[in-house]
């Protein structure tokens, strides 16, 4: 009964929004032929019916893995609804102005009155402005999700051993393999990764959305990733299976172990609160890796940086792999000032924003202080990779899927 009530309330809210926006549709289409108006109205309410039906069906089939059609249908309907909210803002302004005109008309004892009918201009502007995010989000699904970009960054460190001057490290993050509906996109990404001929490749967490089985179709592809001195990886918050229900604690534990074992089967060295020495020409650096450690409520602190750091104290240069960038302010800067470079992911750049020279904006910046790109504090550096995959919305706008190549320089 509670579920039926919840579904009914949500559909009623959807109806209210659609009915409100329908006022703009009627205002803008006033000059059209009656038959054309009728077609537009039918199409408009048909979209509402599909949205309501899809929501109801999804509520009763919760837990069923979505296929490609369901994923893209749900995302498209959500994009349409979100665009309508933009129209609502213009309608609200229009209604405030109309109310003001009515008040003035009632207070005006003269013959001059204001027309309180809807503003055709504001309604047209609302629909036009709403078309901008609608177009961007649709384009993000069609093109942005697999528009892989290689970012090249040169980093200089005074304490970098001479032998590692010019050393090339590559980072990928947040694959979320359960979101891919075919294996071809990741094959393209792996070819691009291998083309960089990196000395080291790092993966900084969230290999799956929820369960280890999501990885199976992509293991043969990902095991083809090559690096001169190895591929290293860590876990992200989605890798623990914390966001699904399990029949037992043992089942959840087994799922995690299966995923950890899969890293090894792909030739990746997973770092579970531990470190490795990378040697070259008689000198070395340390690669540290921790389990997920989030400094925000709701994200467990599985990571143990003290354990990963132990034994690496005397390494002249240290790189830390830690999925969540909030770890940087939460612990790294406070207690480990000699970790030179931290590599994180997690935020995805929210898969939406403005990312052009001179302007970088995404709603995620109001949640995470460090959320995309390079940050520096004193001698320490943090890089937040916006991820190679996606989750939820099957697309990307502004913050495209990223492969980051770092060249280390002494100086």
C-alpha positions, -999 to +999 in steps of 0.1 A: +000+000+000+028+024+009+045+018-025+012+025-044+008+057-024+044+068-031+040+061-068+007+080-069+022+111-052+052+112-076+030+108-107+007+135-094+037+159-090+048+150-125+013+158-137+013+192-120+046+201-135+035+190-170+002+208-166+020+240-156+044+238-186+014+230-208+003+266-203+035+277-222+028+252-250-008+266-254+004+302-253+031+297-279+010+276-303-020+300-303-014+311-339-012+276-353-039+257-371-063+237-348-051+204-363-015+213-357-022+223-321-041+190-316-011+170-327+013+189-305-010+185-275-013+148-281+024+143-284+030+164-252+007+144-231+018+111-246+053+119-233+038+124-198+019+090-201+052+073-211+070+090-182+044+080-156+042+044-170+080+040-170+083+053-134+056+030-122+071-001-139+105+008-127+092+010-091+077-025-093+108-040-110+134-024-088+166-045-085+162-059-121+194-050-141+184-024-167+191-032-204+203-006-229+167+003-240+155+009-204+186+029-195+184+053-225+145+056-222+147+065-185+175+090-191+157+106-221+125+110-200+145+124-171+161+149-195+128+160-208+114+165-173+145+184-161+142+207-192+105+214-182+117+227-149+136+254-167+103+264-184+087+264-149+111+292-138+100+314-167+063+306-161+067+316-124+082+349-134+053+354-158+028+346-131+044+370-107+042+398-133+006+389-141-004+390-104+012+424-102-008+436-132-040+424-116-032+442-084-025+474-102-056+471-123-077+467-091-060+497-075-063+518-107-095+538-107-087+553-142-093+538-176-058+526-183-053+489-174-026+463-179-032+431-198-028+402-173-028+374-200+003+353-203+034+368-219+041+351-252+077+364-251+084+349-217+068+316-226+088+314-259+120+323-240+113+296-215+109+269-242+140+282-260+162+282-229+150+248-219+161+235-253+197+242-244+202+217-216+179+193-234+201+194-265+233+192-245+222+161-225+210+143-256+243+151-273+261+139-242+244+105-246+249+102-283+285+114-285+299+124-251+299+091-233+326+076-255+344+107-267+377+096-250+402+124-244+439+121-236+451+149-212+489+154-209+503+170-178+539+178-169+547+178-132+580+190-117+592+179-083+626+188-067+629+155-049+623+133-079+652+109-084+673+117-115+665+083-130+628+091-131+632+124-149+609+120-179+590+090-164+555+086-178+525+076-157+490+071-170+458+073-149+423+060-156+395+059-131+358+051-125+352+026-153+318+015-140+318-015-163+282-024-154+271+008-173+285-004-207+260-021-230+287-034-253+324-043-251+335-021-281+339+013-263+364-001-238+383-018-266+387+016-282+398+031-248+424+003-242+439+009-277+443+046-268+458+038-234+484+014-249+493+039-276+507+062-249+534+037-240+534+046-203+559+034-178+531+028-152+493+027-155+471+034-125+434+027-120+419+046-091+388+028-083+351+020-091+356-009-115+320-019-112+287-002-102+277-028-076+286-065-083+317-083-095+298-100-123+295-067-142+332-070-150+331-104-166+323-093-202+352-068-201+380-087-185+396-099-217+396-063-230+411-048-198+438-074-194+453-060-226+463-028-209+501-026-210+527-006-191+565-010-190+566-014-152+531-026-144+495-017-139+484-008-103+449-004-090+428+004-059+392+000-049+365+027-051+333+031-030+312+012-056+334-018-056+324-030-021+288-038-030+275-014-004+246-001-025+228-034-030+211-059-007+228-092+000+214-124+012+242-127+037+273-110+049+293-139+034+278-133+000+289-097+001+323-107+012+326-132-015+316-107-041+344-084-030+369-112-030+359-121-065+364-086-077+398-084-060+409-116-076+397-103-110+423-075-107+450-101-105+436-122-134+438-091-155+474-085-146+467-056-124+485-053-090+458-042-066+471-023-036+450-029-005+465-005+020+501-013+009+529+000-013+553-011-040+588+001-049+595+010-085+632+008-093+651+023-122+689+027-127+696+021-090+670+046-077+634+041-066+601+057-059+571+043-039+536+037-051+511+036-023+475+024-026+447+026-001+411+012+000+383+037-003+385+065+023+359+093+022+359+124+043+322+129+038+292+114+056+280+082+041+313+071+027+331+044+049+367+048+057+381+014+046+415+028+038+444+026+062+471+050+050+493+043+080+495+007+069+502+016+033+529+042+043+547+019+067+580+009+051+579+037+025+591+064+049+626+066+033+614+066-003+625+099-018+593+103-039+558+089-031+527+086-053+494+077-036+464+061-052+432+070-033+398+069-049+381+097-031+397+132-034+383+143+000+410+120+015+435+148+006+421+173+030+408+147+054+441+130+062+469+133+036+478+170+040+475+168+078+495+137+085+515+128+055+532+159+041+559+140+022+534+123-002+543+142-033+514+132-056+479+119-049+458+105-077+420+103-072+387+100-092+352+095-078+335+128-088+331+122-125+329+160-128+293+150-122+294+141-159+280+175-166+293+210-166+311+238-184+348+230-192+363+255-215+396+275-212+392+300-184+359+285-170+355+252-152+321+247-135+300+217-124+274+213-096+298+188-080+321+217-069+295+226-042+300+192-027+338+186-032+365+212-029+388+193-052+367+177-079+384+179-113+420+185-125+452+195-107+455+210-072+486+221-054+492+229-017+528+235-007+549+207-022+520+183-025+499+178-056+465+162-061+450+152-095+413+143-097+405+123-129+369+127-140+367+091-150+365+069-181+330+055-176+297+067-164+269+058-140+232+068-139+231+092-168+246+073-197+265+103-211+288+132-205+285+169-211+316+191-207+336+166-186+344+140-212+358+105-204+395+110-195+428+093-199+455+113-181+492+110-189+517+125-165+553+132-173+575+136-142+603+161-144+629+169-118+631+206-109 
